[in-house]
Amino acid sequence: MRFPIAAALAALCLAAGNLAAQAPRLGGQLSFAQDMNAGVGLRLEDFLTPPGPRDLRLMVAYDYYFPNSPIQYWELNGDLAWSIPLAPARMQLYVGGGINIARSGVRGVPNSAVTDLGANLLAGLRFATGTRATPYVELRPELGGGNRLVLSAGVMF
């Protein structure tokens, strides 16, 4: 259990380098995966271009899943996402892709863990609230590595 937490914290620290003089945003999410049921996660976003209607962001997410079996499973995703403004100014579409690292193993069985590397695509919607809290929903098909399809919903602060 220590390795997944350490890996997630290391990735979040690496991603926290502020590249656009804008503070990174941290949030939480609930994820529902096609193969692993529900999970909870942390997410970090940082702007790679000046914030605006067509910004480019680095997004790093760590999800720990709770499958209905003795399997332990977590994922670490690193993505680039490009924002696309929509007609109602209170919503913003984003699309992108990146890599994922998935680790699974059987509880109580030493040396049963397997780590896979894969790619993923993503599409999501951010909702403006007039505050710093920004809810979002995201669909992420994964091409190898982890689950085949993940739906996430969360809030960035």
N, C-alpha and C positions, 0 to 999 in steps of 0.2 A: 504494500500500500504506500510505502514511502516513496518509491520511484515515481509513480504517476504524479503525486503532488509536487515532488521536486522538479520533475520535467515541466509541469505546467507553470510553476513559479519562475523557472529559468527562462522559459519562452516568453512569459509576460514581461520579465525584466528586460530581455533583449528587445522586445517590441516597443518598450516604453521610451526609446530614444526619440525625442521630439524633433521631427524633421521639418515642421512648418510653423514653428513658434506658436503652436496651439496645444493646449494641454490635452493629453490622451484622455479618453473616456473609458470608464470601467462600468460593467453591468453584469446582470445575471440573466440566465435563460433556463427555460424548460424545453427539453427536446424529446421528440417522439420518433423512434427509429423503426424502420421496417423489420429489422432482425433482432433488436435488443430491447424493445419496449421503451419505457420512459427513462429519462436521465435529467440531471441538473448540471449546470455549468456556469463558468465565469467567462467573460468576454472582454477583450481590450480592443479599442479602436483608436487609431491615430491617423491624422490627415497627412497625406504625402504631397498634396497641393493645397493652396489656400482654400479654406472652407467656403462653400458656395453651392449653387445649384448643380454644378457639374464637377464635384470634387472626386478625387481618388483617395481611397482609404486603405490602410493596412488593418486587417482584422485578424485577431488571434483568439481562438476559443478552445476551452478545455471542457469536455463533458464526461461525467461519470454516469454510467448506465446501471439500471437495476433489472437485469433479465430474470425471467421465471425459471431459473436453473442455478446450479452451483457455479456458473461461470462469472468471472469478474471481467469487466470490460470498460475501457475508457478510450477516448479519442482526443487528439490534439490537432486542430486545424489552423492553417495559416493561409489567408486569402487576401487578394487584392480586389476591391470592389469600386466600380465607377457609378456615380449617382446620375440619374436621369430625372429631371423635374417633370411632374405631371400637372395637368390642368388645374385641379384643386391644389392650391399652394400648401395645403396642410398635409399632403402626402408626397413622398419621394420614393421612386423606384430605384433599386440598385441591382446591378448584375456584376458577376465576376467569377473568379475561380482561384484555385490554389492547390495546396497539398494537404494530405492528412496522414497522421500516424495513428494507427489503431493497435491496441494491445489487449489481448484476451488470454485468459488462463482459467484453470479449474481451481476453485478454493480448496485449500488443504492439500493440493498435489504439487510437490516441489518440481521445479523445472518444466512445468506444463505451459508456461506463458509463451505466446507467439506475438511478434511485432510485425505488422504489415505497413507498407508505405503505399499510398495511392494518391489519386488526383480527385478533385471535386469541382463541380460547377455550382453556382448559387444565384438565386434571384430572391429579392425581398422588398418589403415596403417599410419605410419609416414614417411615423405619424408625428407631426408637430403638435406640441401641447401648450406652447407659450411659456414653458419652464425648461429647465435643463434636462429633465426626465424625458427621454424619447423612447416610446414603445416601438417595437418592430416585430414583424413576422418574416420568416425566411424558409425557403425550400432549397434543400441541398442534395442533388443527386451525386452519389460518390462512384467514381470509376476505379474500382479496386481499393484495397486497403481496408476500409471499414464497412459500415452499413451500406446498403444500396440506396436508401432514400431516407432523408432526415427532415423533419419539420420542426422548426424552433420558433419560440416566441419569448420575448424578453423585454427588458428596459435598460437603456443606457443612461448613465448619470454623468 
